[in-house]
Amino acid sequence: MKPILLKELREQYRDELKELYPASEIDSIFQMLMDHFFNFPRTLIALEPNKELEPADAKLLCDSLQELRANKPVQYVIGSVPFMGMDLRVSPAVLIPRPETEEMLQWILKETNPVHNKLRTIDIGTGSGCIALAFKKHFPAAEVHAMDLSQPALEIARKNAQEQNLELILHQGDICNPGKNWPVFDLLISNPPYVPEKEWHQMDLHVRDSEPGLALFVPDSDPLLVFRCICRFGSENLKTGGLVYVEIHKDFGPQVRNLFREFGYTDIVLKKDIFGKDRFVRGRWTGSPPDSGNP
């Protein structure tokens, strides 16, 4: 196999992925792979389009192209993703952390008084551990718990914690059946499943075919199922004045806000993301449910 020009490989990517991604995203994916495999700067292909790649190096990009054509997200091809200043492992066992979740973390960190850094926090549906690890990184004295139903996901979270030299207390469990004997928490954070199953057909192929459905979808008949479980868990395990932050589906902002209110939370905020879509809800636990009882 003779050396291949860098520009030829880029054109091959553009041609073979054009049915899956827009042109700008294809170029971004190509650059991510060049940076991952060879540490090539972004300007290289513009400055040296005729740069030759040795056969072994070209094979890495060609093999990656085949994975991408099979709807494997580039983050899974690379095996990691940047998140809040960390490089975290990802695999098809966990969701790929997204910018919206970084937005939620920035909001939480801004509202959390650093004087109170010995907080006991739990991240529900931790996946890669991105939320729990970001919080622990910014508040080293915090006691950070992380729960997930999936054991393979918890293994990824455990590896990420080890590689970031951060301590998490991991729990395998179902938030809708969490059991007893939990400690009292100051803060509960979650990016739970919230996509109704009927939206499966609307999703990008590389999301619906590769990312774990367990972490994405909820029944069409009860799209607030997991939020109800989170509210109930918080009502049983948050200290008075403790806070819950959740990421939500853009179409269910008022419903989630009302659910928090029905459970007895106060100081409720429905916050939009940078695209102007309802994306986050915060509530404060009052210490007692409303007189009518929990839903």
The 8 nearest C-alpha neighbors of each residue, nearest first, counted from 0:
[[1, 54, 2, 3, 53, 55, 57, 58],
 [0, 2, 54, 3, 53, 52, 51, 57],
 [3, 1, 53, 52, 54, 51, 0, 4],
 [4, 2, 52, 51, 5, 1, 57, 53],
 [5, 3, 51, 7, 49, 6, 50, 52],
 [4, 6, 8, 7, 50, 48, 49, 51],
 [5, 7, 9, 48, 8, 4, 10, 49],
 [8, 6, 10, 4, 9, 5, 11, 3],
 [9, 7, 11, 5, 10, 6, 12, 4],
 [8, 10, 6, 12, 11, 7, 13, 5],
 [11, 9, 13, 7, 12, 8, 14, 6],
 [10, 12, 8, 14, 9, 13, 15, 7],
 [13, 11, 9, 10, 15, 14, 16, 8],
 [14, 12, 10, 11, 16, 17, 15, 25],
 [13, 15, 11, 12, 17, 16, 10, 18],
 [14, 16, 12, 13, 17, 11, 68, 18],
 [17, 15, 19, 18, 13, 14, 12, 20],
 [16, 18, 19, 20, 14, 13, 15, 21],
 [19, 17, 16, 20, 15, 21, 14, 13],
 [18, 20, 16, 17, 21, 68, 204, 70],
 [19, 21, 17, 18, 16, 25, 24, 22],
 [22, 20, 24, 23, 25, 17, 19, 18],
 [21, 23, 25, 24, 26, 20, 13, 17],
 [24, 22, 26, 25, 21, 27, 20, 28],
 [23, 25, 27, 26, 21, 22, 28, 20],
 [26, 24, 28, 22, 27, 23, 20, 29],
 [25, 27, 29, 23, 24, 28, 30, 22],
 [26, 28, 24, 30, 25, 29, 31, 23],
 [29, 27, 31, 25, 30, 26, 24, 32],
 [30, 28, 26, 32, 27, 31, 25, 33],
 [29, 31, 33, 27, 32, 28, 34, 26],
 [32, 30, 28, 34, 29, 33, 35, 27],
 [31, 33, 35, 29, 34, 30, 36, 28],
 [34, 32, 30, 36, 35, 37, 31, 39],
 [33, 35, 38, 39, 31, 32, 37, 36],
 [36, 34, 32, 33, 38, 37, 31, 77],
 [35, 37, 33, 34, 32, 38, 59, 39],
 [36, 38, 39, 33, 34, 35, 32, 56],
 [39, 37, 34, 35, 36, 33, 40, 32],
 [38, 40, 34, 37, 33, 43, 41, 36],
 [41, 39, 42, 43, 38, 34, 33, 30],
 [40, 42, 43, 30, 39, 44, 34, 45],
 [41, 43, 40, 45, 44, 46, 39, 47],
 [44, 42, 46, 45, 47, 40, 41, 39],
 [43, 45, 48, 47, 46, 42, 5, 6],
 [46, 44, 43, 42, 47, 48, 41, 6],
 [45, 47, 43, 44, 42, 48, 49, 50],
 [46, 48, 44, 50, 49, 43, 45, 5],
 [49, 47, 44, 6, 50, 5, 45, 46],
 [50, 48, 4, 47, 5, 51, 6, 44],
 [49, 51, 47, 48, 4, 5, 52, 6],
 [52, 50, 4, 3, 2, 5, 49, 53],
 [53, 51, 3, 2, 57, 56, 4, 54],
 [52, 54, 2, 56, 55, 57, 51, 3],
 [55, 53, 57, 2, 56, 0, 58, 1],
 [56, 54, 58, 57, 53, 59, 52, 2],
 [57, 55, 59, 58, 53, 54, 52, 60],
 [56, 58, 54, 60, 59, 55, 52, 53],
 [59, 57, 61, 55, 56, 60, 62, 54],
 [60, 58, 62, 56, 57, 61, 63, 55],
 [61, 59, 63, 57, 58, 62, 64, 56],
 [60, 62, 58, 64, 63, 59, 57, 65],
 [63, 61, 65, 59, 64, 60, 58, 66],
 [62, 64, 60, 66, 61, 65, 59, 67],
 [65, 63, 61, 67, 62, 66, 60, 68],
 [64, 66, 68, 62, 63, 67, 69, 61],
 [67, 65, 63, 69, 64, 68, 71, 62],
 [66, 68, 71, 64, 70, 69, 65, 63],
 [67, 69, 65, 70, 66, 64, 16, 71],
 [68, 70, 66, 67, 71, 65, 205, 64],
 [71, 69, 205, 67, 68, 204, 72, 66],
 [70, 72, 67, 66, 205, 69, 209, 73],
 [73, 71, 74, 75, 205, 70, 67, 76],
 [72, 74, 76, 75, 77, 71, 28, 67],
 [75, 73, 77, 72, 76, 78, 79, 80],
 [74, 76, 78, 77, 73, 90, 72, 89],
 [77, 75, 73, 74, 78, 72, 63, 71],
 [78, 76, 74, 75, 79, 73, 35, 32],
 [79, 77, 75, 89, 76, 74, 88, 90],
 [78, 80, 88, 89, 87, 77, 74, 86],
 [79, 81, 87, 86, 74, 82, 88, 89],
 [82, 80, 86, 85, 87, 84, 83, 79],
 [81, 83, 85, 84, 86, 80, 87, 129],
 [84, 82, 85, 133, 101, 81, 129, 86],
 [83, 85, 82, 81, 86, 133, 87, 136],
 [86, 84, 82, 81, 83, 87, 163, 133],
 [85, 87, 81, 80, 82, 79, 88, 84],
 [88, 86, 79, 80, 159, 85, 81, 89],
 [87, 89, 79, 78, 159, 80, 155, 86],
 [88, 90, 79, 78, 75, 93, 127, 87],
 [89, 91, 92, 75, 93, 78, 88, 155],
 [92, 90, 93, 210, 209, 211, 75, 89],
 [93, 91, 90, 152, 151, 211, 94, 210],
 [94, 92, 126, 91, 152, 127, 90, 211],
 [93, 95, 210, 96, 126, 211, 214, 92],
 [94, 96, 97, 93, 89, 74, 80, 210],
 [97, 95, 94, 100, 129, 82, 98, 80],
 [96, 98, 99, 100, 95, 101, 82, 94],
 [97, 99, 101, 100, 102, 96, 82, 103],
 [100, 98, 102, 101, 97, 103, 272, 278],
 [99, 101, 103, 102, 98, 97, 104, 96],
 [100, 102, 98, 104, 99, 103, 105, 83],
 [103, 101, 99, 105, 100, 104, 98, 106],
 [102, 104, 100, 106, 101, 105, 107, 99],
 [105, 103, 107, 101, 106, 102, 108, 100],
 [104, 106, 102, 108, 103, 107, 109, 101],
 [107, 105, 103, 109, 104, 108, 110, 102],
 [106, 108, 104, 110, 109, 105, 111, 103],
 [107, 109, 111, 105, 110, 106, 104, 134],
 [110, 108, 106, 107, 111, 105, 112, 104],
 [111, 109, 107, 108, 106, 112, 105, 113],
 [112, 110, 108, 109, 107, 113, 115, 116],
 [111, 113, 114, 115, 110, 116, 109, 108],
 [114, 112, 116, 115, 111, 138, 108, 137],
 [113, 115, 112, 116, 117, 111, 138, 118],
 [116, 114, 113, 112, 117, 118, 111, 141],
 [115, 117, 113, 118, 138, 114, 141, 140],
 [118, 116, 141, 140, 115, 119, 142, 138],
 [117, 119, 141, 116, 185, 120, 142, 115],
 [118, 120, 142, 184, 185, 141, 143, 186],
 [121, 119, 186, 143, 184, 187, 185, 144],
 [120, 122, 144, 187, 145, 143, 123, 188],
 [123, 121, 145, 188, 189, 125, 131, 187],
 [122, 124, 189, 146, 125, 145, 121, 188],
 [125, 123, 147, 146, 191, 126, 189, 122],
 [124, 126, 128, 123, 147, 122, 145, 146],
 [127, 125, 93, 152, 128, 124, 94, 156],
 [128, 126, 156, 129, 155, 93, 125, 152],
 [127, 129, 156, 125, 126, 131, 130, 132],
 [128, 130, 132, 127, 131, 133, 82, 96],
 [131, 129, 133, 132, 128, 134, 122, 125],
 [130, 132, 134, 128, 133, 129, 122, 135],
 [133, 131, 135, 129, 134, 130, 128, 136],
 [134, 132, 136, 130, 135, 131, 129, 137],
 [133, 135, 131, 137, 132, 136, 138, 130],
 [136, 134, 138, 132, 139, 137, 133, 131],
 [135, 137, 133, 134, 138, 139, 132, 165],
 [136, 138, 134, 135, 139, 133, 108, 132],
 [137, 139, 135, 141, 116, 140, 136, 134],
 [140, 138, 135, 141, 136, 137, 116, 165],
 [141, 139, 117, 138, 116, 142, 118, 135],
 [142, 140, 117, 118, 139, 138, 116, 119],
 [143, 141, 119, 118, 120, 140, 144, 117],
 [142, 144, 120, 167, 121, 141, 119, 168],
 [143, 145, 121, 168, 167, 169, 120, 122],
 [144, 146, 122, 169, 121, 125, 123, 170],
 [147, 145, 170, 123, 124, 171, 125, 169],
 [148, 146, 124, 171, 149, 125, 172, 123],
 [147, 149, 172, 173, 171, 150, 146, 124],
 [150, 148, 152, 147, 151, 153, 171, 172],
 [149, 151, 153, 152, 154, 171, 148, 147],
 [152, 150, 154, 153, 149, 92, 155, 93],
 [153, 151, 126, 155, 149, 150, 154, 92],
 [154, 152, 156, 150, 155, 151, 157, 149],
 [153, 155, 157, 151, 152, 156, 158, 150],
 [156, 154, 158, 152, 153, 157, 127, 159],
 [157, 155, 128, 127, 153, 159, 154, 158],
 [156, 158, 154, 160, 155, 159, 153, 161],
 [159, 157, 161, 155, 160, 156, 162, 154],
 [158, 160, 156, 162, 161, 157, 87, 163],
 [161, 159, 165, 157, 163, 158, 162, 164],
 [162, 160, 164, 158, 159, 163, 157, 165],
 [161, 163, 159, 164, 160, 158, 165, 87],
 [162, 164, 160, 165, 161, 159, 85, 132],
 [165, 163, 161, 162, 160, 166, 159, 136],
 [166, 164, 160, 163, 161, 167, 135, 132],
 [165, 167, 160, 164, 168, 161, 143, 135],
 [166, 168, 143, 144, 169, 165, 160, 145],
 [169, 167, 144, 145, 143, 170, 166, 142],
 [170, 168, 145, 144, 146, 167, 171, 153],
 [171, 169, 146, 172, 145, 147, 168, 144],
 [172, 170, 147, 148, 146, 150, 149, 169],
 [173, 171, 148, 147, 177, 170, 146, 174],
 [172, 174, 176, 148, 175, 177, 147, 171],
 [173, 175, 177, 176, 228, 172, 229, 123],
 [174, 176, 228, 173, 177, 225, 229, 232],
 [175, 177, 173, 174, 178, 172, 228, 232],
 [178, 176, 174, 173, 175, 172, 179, 232],
 [177, 179, 176, 180, 181, 172, 173, 174],
 [178, 180, 181, 177, 182, 176, 236, 235],
 [181, 179, 182, 178, 236, 183, 177, 235],
 [180, 182, 179, 183, 236, 178, 184, 177],
 [181, 183, 184, 180, 236, 119, 237, 179],
 [182, 184, 236, 237, 238, 181, 185, 119],
 [185, 183, 237, 119, 186, 120, 238, 236],
 [186, 184, 241, 119, 118, 238, 120, 237],
 [185, 187, 120, 242, 184, 241, 243, 121],
 [186, 188, 243, 121, 120, 122, 242, 244],
 [189, 187, 244, 122, 243, 245, 121, 123],
 [190, 188, 245, 123, 122, 191, 124, 244],
 [189, 191, 246, 245, 124, 192, 188, 123],
 [190, 192, 189, 124, 193, 214, 225, 246],
 [193, 191, 215, 214, 216, 217, 194, 190],
 [192, 194, 217, 216, 248, 191, 215, 195],
 [193, 195, 216, 215, 217, 192, 196, 248],
 [196, 194, 219, 217, 197, 216, 198, 218],
 [195, 197, 198, 216, 199, 219, 218, 217],
 [196, 198, 195, 199, 219, 200, 201, 194],
 [199, 197, 201, 196, 200, 195, 202, 194],
 [200, 198, 201, 197, 196, 202, 207, 195],
 [199, 201, 198, 202, 197, 203, 207, 196],
 [202, 200, 198, 199, 203, 197, 204, 207],
 [201, 203, 199, 200, 207, 204, 206, 198],
 [204, 202, 206, 205, 207, 201, 200, 208],
 [205, 203, 207, 206, 208, 70, 202, 19],
 [204, 206, 70, 208, 203, 72, 71, 209],
 [207, 205, 204, 203, 210, 209, 208, 202],
 [206, 208, 204, 209, 205, 210, 202, 203],
 [209, 207, 205, 204, 206, 210, 70, 71],
 [210, 208, 206, 207, 205, 91, 71, 211],
 [209, 211, 206, 91, 94, 207, 212, 208],
 [212, 210, 213, 214, 92, 93, 91, 94],
 [211, 213, 215, 214, 216, 210, 207, 209],
 [212, 214, 211, 215, 216, 192, 217, 149],
 [215, 213, 192, 212, 211, 216, 191, 94],
 [216, 214, 192, 212, 213, 194, 193, 211],
 [215, 217, 194, 192, 196, 195, 212, 193],
 [216, 218, 195, 222, 193, 194, 196, 192],
 [219, 217, 220, 221, 222, 195, 196, 216],
 [220, 218, 195, 221, 222, 196, 217, 197],
 [219, 221, 218, 222, 217, 195, 223, 224],
 [222, 220, 218, 224, 223, 219, 217, 195],
 [221, 223, 217, 224, 219, 218, 195, 220],
 [224, 222, 226, 221, 225, 227, 255, 193],
 [225, 223, 227, 221, 222, 226, 228, 217],
 [224, 226, 228, 227, 223, 229, 191, 192],
 [227, 225, 229, 223, 228, 224, 230, 255],
 [228, 226, 230, 224, 225, 229, 223, 231],
 [227, 229, 175, 225, 231, 226, 230, 232],
 [230, 228, 226, 232, 231, 227, 233, 225],
 [231, 229, 233, 227, 228, 232, 226, 234],
 [230, 232, 234, 228, 233, 229, 227, 235],
 [233, 231, 229, 235, 234, 230, 236, 228],
 [232, 234, 237, 236, 230, 235, 231, 229],
 [233, 235, 231, 232, 236, 237, 230, 284],
 [236, 234, 232, 233, 237, 231, 183, 238],
 [235, 237, 183, 233, 234, 232, 184, 238],
 [238, 236, 184, 233, 183, 241, 185, 234],
 [237, 239, 241, 183, 185, 184, 240, 236],
 [238, 240, 286, 285, 241, 284, 237, 283],
 [239, 241, 284, 283, 285, 238, 242, 286],
 [242, 240, 185, 238, 284, 239, 237, 186],
 [241, 243, 283, 186, 282, 284, 187, 240],
 [242, 244, 187, 282, 281, 188, 186, 283],
 [245, 243, 281, 188, 280, 187, 189, 242],
 [246, 244, 189, 280, 279, 190, 188, 247],
 [245, 247, 279, 190, 278, 189, 280, 244],
 [246, 248, 278, 279, 245, 249, 193, 252],
 [249, 247, 250, 251, 193, 278, 194, 252],
 [248, 250, 277, 278, 276, 251, 252, 247],
 [251, 249, 248, 252, 277, 253, 247, 276],
 [252, 250, 254, 248, 249, 253, 255, 247],
 [251, 253, 255, 254, 277, 250, 256, 249],
 [254, 252, 256, 255, 251, 257, 269, 250],
 [253, 255, 257, 251, 256, 252, 258, 223],
 [256, 254, 258, 252, 257, 253, 251, 259],
 [255, 257, 253, 259, 258, 254, 252, 260],
 [258, 256, 260, 254, 255, 259, 253, 261],
 [257, 259, 255, 261, 260, 256, 254, 262],
 [260, 258, 256, 262, 264, 257, 261, 255],
 [259, 261, 257, 264, 263, 258, 262, 256],
 [262, 260, 258, 263, 259, 257, 293, 294],
 [261, 263, 293, 259, 260, 288, 264, 258],
 [264, 262, 288, 289, 260, 261, 265, 259],
 [265, 263, 284, 260, 283, 259, 282, 285],
 [264, 266, 283, 267, 282, 284, 263, 260],
 [265, 267, 283, 282, 268, 264, 281, 284],
 [268, 266, 282, 265, 281, 283, 269, 256],
 [267, 269, 281, 280, 270, 266, 282, 256],
 [270, 268, 280, 279, 252, 256, 281, 267],
 [271, 269, 279, 277, 268, 280, 278, 272],
 [270, 272, 277, 276, 278, 275, 279, 273],
 [273, 271, 274, 275, 276, 278, 277, 270],
 [272, 274, 275, 271, 276, 99, 102, 278],
 [275, 273, 272, 276, 271, 277, 278, 99],
 [274, 276, 271, 272, 273, 277, 278, 270],
 [277, 275, 271, 272, 274, 249, 278, 273],
 [278, 276, 271, 249, 252, 270, 279, 272],
 [277, 279, 247, 271, 249, 272, 246, 276],
 [280, 278, 246, 270, 247, 245, 269, 277],
 [281, 279, 269, 245, 268, 244, 270, 246],
 [282, 280, 244, 268, 267, 243, 245, 269],
 [281, 283, 267, 243, 264, 266, 242, 265],
 [284, 282, 242, 265, 264, 241, 266, 240],
 [283, 285, 264, 240, 241, 286, 239, 242],
 [286, 284, 239, 287, 240, 264, 283, 265],
 [285, 287, 239, 284, 238, 288, 240, 234],
 [286, 288, 285, 289, 263, 234, 284, 239],
 [289, 287, 263, 262, 292, 293, 290, 286],
 [290, 288, 263, 291, 292, 262, 287, 261],
 [291, 289, 292, 288, 293, 287, 263, 262],
 [290, 292, 289, 293, 288, 261, 294, 262],
 [293, 291, 290, 289, 288, 294, 262, 261],
 [292, 294, 262, 288, 261, 291, 289, 231],
 [293, 292, 262, 261, 227, 258, 291, 231]]
